[in-house]
């Protein structure tokens, strides 16, 4: 039995999506034809992902702003600032939780993985802070 996670398709299809299918199909054929192994091969396509949910929320919010002609630029900027501040608070909490996890995990592979995840989280948090700063600069102009 051979199970492979396929791509998470959340935008226009492109040749890169075929890579997961093609690469492992070639490996499966080699295992079956050359090594004479009996392979049951399963691959999936992930249908729900944070990026998909985020895009749907963003598009719904944009539709609301477009349809509501009473919405001013100031209101939209204020809403965006508030949303970013809420996301930064959630990111702070997640970062602290991950820092605690890194402290408690014993050495080895798990420690390295936890440290790498923390590094990614800190980068995301930094990007949120930069976005908020840029937005506040635009509001001040």
Secondary structure, 3 states (H helix, E strand, C coil): CEEECCCECCCCCCHHHHHHHHHHHHHHHHHHHCCCCCCCEEECCECCCHHHHHHHHHHHHHHHHHHCCCCCHHHHHHHHHHHHHHHHHHHHHHHHHHHHHHHHCCCCHHHHHHHHHHHHHHHHHHHHHHHHHHHHHHHHC
